[in-house]
């Protein structure tokens, strides 16, 4: 389990690169890092669970704009994010 922010970033790199490609992956990783900061402010936890991160990546469909929307949804109400991700999974 990754402890520091840099370690978590590195652990997520492969999944994020698969979703966004080499060119956009650093931007997506930066956004996930910002999401961690907001998550901590809202929930007092260091980072969202990897399930939440996976839901954000799923809903993004490889698009940075959609990842921004998913990040906002995750921080404001992670349950709504889970519902949206579950609906997306059941459609495919």
RODO-2510 file (C-alpha; in nm, 4 decimals, decimal comma):
residues 92
     n   res          X          Y          Z
     1     x     0,0000     0,0000     0,0000
     2     x     0,1372     0,3393    -0,1018
     3     x     0,1903     0,5764     0,1878
     4     x     0,3011     0,9067     0,0363
     5     x     0,1428     1,1143    -0,2364
     6     x     0,4320     1,0441    -0,4764
     7     x     0,3973     0,6692    -0,4182
     8     x     0,0225     0,6789    -0,4772
     9     x     0,0797     0,8761    -0,7967
    10     x     0,3275     0,6154    -0,9190
    11     x     0,0939     0,3286    -0,8242
    12     x    -0,1861     0,4882    -1,0289
    13     x     0,0280     0,5771    -1,3307
    14     x    -0,0372     0,2574    -1,5285
    15     x    -0,4168     0,2753    -1,4895
    16     x    -0,4242     0,6454    -1,5689
    17     x    -0,1999     0,6031    -1,8732
    18     x    -0,4267     0,3248    -1,9990
    19     x    -0,7265     0,5569    -1,9684
    20     x    -0,5715     0,8805    -2,0961
    21     x    -0,2620     0,7886    -2,2963
    22     x     0,0959     0,9016    -2,2404
    23     x     0,0339     1,2657    -2,3318
    24     x    -0,2649     1,3289    -2,1019
    25     x    -0,1659     1,0982    -1,8132
    26     x     0,0439     1,3586    -1,6262
    27     x    -0,2481     1,6031    -1,6363
    28     x    -0,4892     1,3379    -1,5085
    29     x    -0,2457     1,2416    -1,2325
    30     x    -0,2179     1,6077    -1,1313
    31     x    -0,5962     1,6253    -1,1084
    32     x    -0,6082     1,3125    -0,8930
    33     x    -0,3528     1,4751    -0,6645
    34     x    -0,5707     1,7850    -0,6333
    35     x    -0,8659     1,5573    -0,5635
    36     x    -0,6726     1,4073    -0,2722
    37     x    -0,6282     1,7530    -0,1206
    38     x    -0,9985     1,8310    -0,1540
    39     x    -1,0889     1,4851    -0,0230
    40     x    -0,8791     1,5432     0,2860
    41     x    -1,0464     1,8789     0,3481
    42     x    -1,3949     1,7300     0,3144
    43     x    -1,3563     1,3875     0,4726
    44     x    -1,0413     1,4060     0,6858
    45     x    -0,8952     1,1084     0,4984
    46     x    -0,5647     1,1266     0,3130
    47     x    -0,7045     1,0009    -0,0150
    48     x    -1,0177     0,8547    -0,1689
    49     x    -1,0237     0,4761    -0,1895
    50     x    -0,8899     0,3165    -0,5041
    51     x    -1,2506     0,2144    -0,5794
    52     x    -1,3425     0,5842    -0,5927
    53     x    -1,0413     0,6520    -0,8162
    54     x    -1,1476     0,3652    -1,0444
    55     x    -1,5015     0,5051    -1,0607
    56     x    -1,3626     0,8460    -1,1551
    57     x    -1,1490     0,6930    -1,4304
    58     x    -1,4445     0,4921    -1,5599
    59     x    -1,6723     0,7950    -1,5767
    60     x    -1,4018     1,0035    -1,7425
    61     x    -1,3950     0,7773    -2,0486
    62     x    -1,0415     0,9029    -2,1078
    63     x    -1,1463     1,2681    -2,1257
    64     x    -0,9904     1,5264    -1,8917
    65     x    -1,3064     1,7387    -1,8850
    66     x    -1,5081     1,4364    -1,7716
    67     x    -1,2438     1,3525    -1,5122
    68     x    -1,2832     1,7027    -1,3697
    69     x    -1,6585     1,6450    -1,3437
    70     x    -1,6055     1,3044    -1,1826
    71     x    -1,3560     1,4505    -0,9338
    72     x    -1,6008     1,7210    -0,8321
    73     x    -1,8764     1,4635    -0,7915
    74     x    -1,6476     1,2383    -0,5867
    75     x    -1,5642     1,5168    -0,3451
    76     x    -1,9123     1,6659    -0,3160
    77     x    -2,0958     1,3320    -0,2842
    78     x    -1,9026     1,0131    -0,3469
    79     x    -2,2234     0,8076    -0,3258
    80     x    -2,3562     0,9783    -0,6386
    81     x    -2,0267     0,8939    -0,8083
    82     x    -2,0721     0,5266    -0,7140
    83     x    -2,4281     0,5237    -0,8512
    84     x    -2,3174     0,6821    -1,1795
    85     x    -2,0266     0,4397    -1,2141
    86     x    -2,2497     0,1390    -1,1412
    87     x    -2,4967     0,2544    -1,4069
    88     x    -2,2122     0,2874    -1,6557
    89     x    -2,0815    -0,0595    -1,5721
    90     x    -2,4236    -0,2179    -1,6186
    91     x    -2,4726    -0,0501    -1,9576
    92     x    -2,1605    -0,2087    -2,1045
***
